Amino acid sequence: MAAAGNFYRHNYEDVTPRRVWKTLREDLPLLRAAIDQELKHT
């Protein structure tokens, strides 16, 4: 997640709608699942 944030902050001129869509569709669901799993254990 940090790497994605760094990319978007520092390479914003290279960020394409396709890259943003890929992140939303492929990466964020995995992150959400991990967060949901952690929250269940607290």
JOJO-V225417 format. One record per helix or strand. SS is the DSSP state (H for helix, E for strand). FROM is the first residue (numbers start at 1). TO is the last residue. If there is no record, write none. Layout:
# JOJO-V225417
ss->{SS	SS}
from->{FROM	FROM}
to->{TO	TO}
This chain:
# JOJO-V225417
ss->{H	H	H}
from->{2	12	17}
to->{10	14	40}
